[in-house]
Amino acid sequence: MSDETQQNYSDSELKLFHRIDKALQRKGQVILYGPPGTGKTYMAKKFVDWKLSKTVIASAIFYLGDKEGHGGIFNENGIGKFNLLNNSRYNFEEKQLVFINEYNDDRILCVGIGEVDSLSLDKNRLTISHVLFLKNKVDISDVYTGKNINFGTVKYYSGKVSDENLQKIKNKLDKSEEWEAISLLQPLCICTFHPSYTYEDFIEGYKPKEMITESENVGVVSFHLESGILKRFVDNMKFSFPRYFIIDELNRGNVPKIFGELITIMEKDKRGEEVLLPYSKKGFFVPNNLNIIGTMNTSDRSIKMMDAALKRRFAFIEVMPDYSLFKTKIDELDLTPGQILQKLNVYLMEKGLGRDKQIGQAYFMQDGKQVTSVEEIRDIFDMDIIPLIQEYCYDDYNDLADIVGAGLVNATEEMINREPFDNVDLTLFINSIRTHFGDGS
């Protein structure tokens, strides 16, 4: 069994993850599309977790020694502890710290100090939870005496630092007047598009803000320029490690209008090229390490209806129902939820409703695991599946009965048969499901 499989990733999930990874490397952005309940958003988040588990979250790090400034960091205690800037308003005493540096030719520029959240040498993973950034980089090339160490895909800089040189570094940083405290090193941001979502919400725009006047003690509305969610995320991208931006329900918004200039500069060969934003009159570009993942429910709107210019800029991956996730039979039914779901989708297809109207596995899952009781299956049919298929069938109860079973639908009176759902005894429901979805159906 592979390490990835042991980390609770199924074979089908890993295949999808590798496809998403290839698509992002090629295009920089991908859309996961498919019927409702196929776990598109869930899989997008899980892909990011999988990808980050294989990624070192750092660009170039210079490790400090122990609290007195002695010793290398690769020892039984991991990273040494060090109290830096103990007279400032940011007190890192007794924290595990790293200098965060940029390397420009032969120069070493300190850009900040990071508090280490976790370090896994065997898995090439470093996570920094809080960072104090210098607004102006400090050149520490003349006092750096460490050595380069290749560690995974990233070069690490370690080695002993003399007391004298360590004091020089401290003095240089202490003299830096402007620091910026940032806890926003999260690699993932998620937003949801909807019909009223705008360019101003996504990139930038003027937003109303109430101001209380001292003289009259009343609210006065004024307008202020504010960055949108994507621009804020990009502005806080201080490192070169991969960042992921998930747009849920992408097709529910007016995408060309929301994206604006992003349509041009998001292309792989346009990354890094600045455009002038219309409100702030400032330059903005899409960095190479930004990965955009969109999700689309094709039962709402087909990808055929999407803007052609947008289609060219995204890779597309269809996410269909995954029956392999269901392993356990429900004893009373002698069926797995996957067998019920697969037969249900066959009936939907036979009625000519199309691939986009199929039902996904998420309907029969809770917290990432399949449901295991008849009671749960009954509630799912009662509150989720039957109302959805009623809408698909435009209240044609003959079609509805053919899809979910004649035992659950009274086609003659055009109503749902409530007895299997309301009766404390589950026998009627069990018999209806076994008859309609079992092997003899």
N, C-alpha and C positions, 0 to 999 in steps of 0.2 A: 504493500500500500504506500502511495506517495505521501510526502509531507503535506501537500496541498489537500489531499483527500482526508487526511487525519485532522485537518483544521476545519472540518464540517463543511467542506465544499463538495457537492456531488459532481459526478462526471459531466452531467449536462450543464451544470453551472460553470465549471472550468472551461468547457468548450465555448460557452457564451463569453466568458471573461476574456479569453484569448482573442476572440473575434472583435470585441469592443476595443481591446488594446491595439490591435492592428489598425482598426479604423481610425482611432485617435492619432496614432503615429502618422498615418497617411494624410488625414484631413484636418485634424485638430478638433473636430466636432462630429458628433454622431447622434442620430435619432433612433431610439428604440420604439418601435411601433407594433401594435397588435391589438387583439380583442381585449375587452375589459377583464381584469382579474388575472392577467398573466404575469403579474409581478414586475412590471417594467421599472417602476420607481424603486421598488425593493431591491431588484437586481442591480440597478444603477448604484445604489448606496453600497450594496455588498461588493460590487466590483471595486469601488474606491477603497473599501477596507482591505480587500485582497491585494490591490495594487500597492497600497501603502505598507502592507506587511512585507513587501519585497523591495521597498524603497528606503534609502537612507534620507532622513529628513534633515539635511544640512548641506551646505555648499562647500564651505571650507572652515575648519574649526582649529583654533589654537587652544589647547588645554592648559589650564593653570595647574600648579602643584597643590600641595597641602596648605593648611591655613597659614603657615609661616612662609609659604612660597618655595618649599623644598620638594624635590622628588618628581618623578614622572607620574603620569596618571594611570598607566596600565599596570595596576597592582591589585592585590586582593580586595582592596576597598573601592575599586572603581575610580571615580573621579574625586580628587581631593577637594577639601572645603576651604573657602577663602573669603575673607571679609573685605570687600572692595567698596570704596566710597562710603565708609561707615559714618561720615559726617553729613551725608546728603539725605534728602528726604526719602530715598530708596535704600532700604537696609537689607542687604543680601547676606547678612551674617549667618554662618552655619548652613549655607546653601551650597549645592554643587553647581559650580559656575563654569562657563566657557567664555573665552573671548571669541567673538564672531568677526571673522576677518574676510576681506576680499583680497585677491592676489592679482596684481596688475604688473605684468612683466616681473621685474625683480623687487617690486615694492610690496610691502605687507601693510594693508590699510585696515585698522580696526574700525568696525562700523557699530559695534555694540557689545553688550554682555548678555549672555543667556543663562537662565536657570534650567538645569537639566531635569527633565521629568522622568526619563528612563533611558537606559543605555543597554543595548543588547549586542555584545561583540560578536556572538556567534551568528546572529541574524542580520548583521549589517544595518542596525536600526538605532537612530538617535532621535529622541523627541525632546524638543525644547518647549516648555509650557509658558514661560514669561520672558520677555526680552526688554532690555533697556537700550534703545538705539541712540547713537550720536547723530545729531542733525548734521554735523560736519565730521567727515572721516578723519581719523588720526593715523599718521604714518608712524609705524613702530618698527620699520625695517632695520634701523640702526641698533636696536636693542634686542632683536630676535636672535636666539641662539639655538633654536630647536632643530629638529630634523624632520624630513618628510617620510610619512608612512603610508603606503598604499593599503587601503582598507575597503574592500568591496569596490564599488564604482567611484569612491570619493577619496581624495587625498586628505589625510589627517596630519596635523602638525603637532609633534609632541617633543618630549625631551626635557631635561632639567633646565630651569631658568635660574640664573644666579640672583642672589639677594639684591645686588646692585642694579641689575637690569630690570628685575621685577619692580623695584622701587621707581625706576625711571618710567616704566610703563604706567604705573599708578599715577605718578606725577603728571604725565601727559594727559591721562584721562581725567584727572581731577581738575585740570585747567580748562577742560572743555565745558563751556558754559551751558550749552543747550542739549538736553536729553529728552527723549520721547519714550514714555512707557507704553508698551504695546503688549497686550495679551492676545491679540488677534493673529495667531500663527496657525489657525485651523486651516487644514488643507481643503476643506469642503464648504461650499455655500449652496443653499437650495432656495429657489423661489418658485412660485406657481403663477402661470399666466392665466388671465381671465379677460372677459370682454372689455372691462374698463381699465386694463393695464396699459400704461403709456410709456413713451420714450423718456419722459421726465422721471418715471419710477425706476427705469432701467439704467439710463445713462446719466442725465442731469437735467435740471430744470428749476424754475422758480416755484416755490411752495409758500402758501400762506402761513404766517406765524403771528399769534396774538401777543401784543406787547401791552403791558399794564403801565399806564402813565401815572407818575407820582402825584401830579397836580390834581387830576380829576378822578384818579383811581378807577378808571374804566379801561376796557380792552380796546386796543386799536390794532387792526389787522394790517400787517405789512408783508411784503414778499421778499424772500431770501433765496439765493441760489444754493441748491443742495445737490450733492452727488447722488445718483441712483445706486441701486444695490450692486450692480455689476461693476460700476466705476469705483465704488468704495472697496470692493473686494480686490480689484486690480491695484488700486493705490496702496493697499496694505501688503502687496506681494514683495517682501523684502529679500527673499531667497530665490534661488533658481530651481528648487525642487518642484515636482509637478503639483499643480493646483487643479481642483475639479469644481466646476460650476454646473449644477443640475437644474434644468428648467422643466418642471413638471407641468403636464397639460399644455404643452407648447402650442398646440393647434387651436386652443381656445382664445388666444390673443391675436391681434392684428400684427403678425410677426414682422413684415417689412417696415411697418410704421414704428414698432417698438425698437427694432434693431438700429434703424437709421444708418449712420456711417459705418456701424459695425459690420454690415453686410459686406463691405469692401475689405476692411482691414482684418477680418477674421480669417481670410483665406491663408493657407499655409505659406505661400510665397509672399504674402503682404504683411506677415507678422513682424512687428517692430517698426513698421512705417507709421509715422504720425499723421493724424488728420486734425484740423482745427475744429473744435467743438463750437456749435453756434451760440451757446449761451455764455459760457465762461471765456470764450476766445482763447482757450489754452489747448496745447497739443495733447493728444491722447492716442495710445497705441495698444494693440493686443499683444502681450508677451508670448513668447514661444512655449512657455510652460503652462499656459492656461488651456485646460481641456474642458470643452462644453459638451454636456450630455443632455439631450432633450428626450422627453417621453411623449408619445401620442397614443390616444385611445382611438383606434380606427372605426369603432362603432359610432363615434360622434362625427368624425369627418375623415374621409379617405385622404391618403397622401396624394392622390391624383389632383386634389383641389389646392395643393400647396403652390406657392409662388415658385416659378421656374428658377429664378435667380437664387432662391434659398435652397432649392433642391441640389443645385450644383455645388453648394458650399458644404453640405452635410453628407456624411456617409449614412446609410440606412441599414438597420438590422431588424428583421422581423422577430418578434418574441411571441411564440405560440404556446398553447397549453402544454404543460410538462407533466405527463401522467406517471413518469418514472419516480416522482417524489413520493408516491403513495405505496407503502410497502405492507401495511397492516390491514388485514381483513377485519370488518366489524362482524362479530360472530353471528348476531341475530340476522343479519342481512346476507351473510356468506359472500360479501362483496367488499372490495376496497373502495374508498371514495374515488380513486382514479378510474376504476371500472365504470362506476356510475357516471362520472364526468365524461368519459370517452363516449359512452353510449348516448348520453344527452347531446353531445356535439354532433354525433352521427344523425340523430333525429333532426337537429336544427339544419344541418346541411341538406337533408332529404327534403325539407320544406323550402329549399331554395333561398334561405336567408343569407347565405354566403359565408366565407371564411371569417370576415370581420365581425360577424355576430356570434361567434363561438364564445364559450365561457371558460375563463381561466381557472387555474388551480387554486388561486388565492381564496376563492369562495369556500373551499373546503379545508382551509388551513387557519391555524391560530398561533400567533407568535412564532411563525416559521415552521410549525409542525402540523401534521395532518390531524383532523378531528378523529376521535376514536369511539364516539358513542352514537347510538340511534337518536337520542334526544337532540344532539347537535345537528345531525343530518336533517332531522325534521324542522328544526328552527331555520336552517339555511334554506330549505325549500320554501318554507312558509313566508319568510321575510325578505329573502334575497332573490332566489332564482325564479320563482313563479311571478312576482311583480315585474322582473326584468323581461321575461319571455312574453308576458301579457302585452307589454309595450311593443315587443318585436312583432307580435301577431296581430296588432291593431284590434285587440279584443275579439279575434276569431277563435272561439272556444273549441271548435273542432280541431283546429291546428294545435291549440294549446294542449288539448287532451292527448293528441298524437305524440307530442314532445315530452310532456312530464308524466303522462300516464292517466288512463281513464279513471283509475281509482281516486285520483286527486281532483278531478274536474268533472262537473256536471255540465256537459256540452249542451244538453237539451234546454236547460234553464239558464244557460250562460252565467254560471257562477262557479266559484271554487267550492269543492266539497269540504266543509269545515270539520266533519267528524273525525277524519284521520289526524287532524292537527289539534283538535280541542279535547279529544278523549284522553283520559289519563292512561288508559290501556294503549300500548303502542302497536298492538297486533294489526289493526287496519292499515296503519302507515307501513309497517314492515311488509305486509303482504302486497301492498300496492307497489312498493319499490322493487321487491324481488320479482314480481310478475312482469313489470315493465322493463327493468334494467338487467335482470338475470340472463343466464345463458339461454333460457327457454323462451325469451321474449321475441 
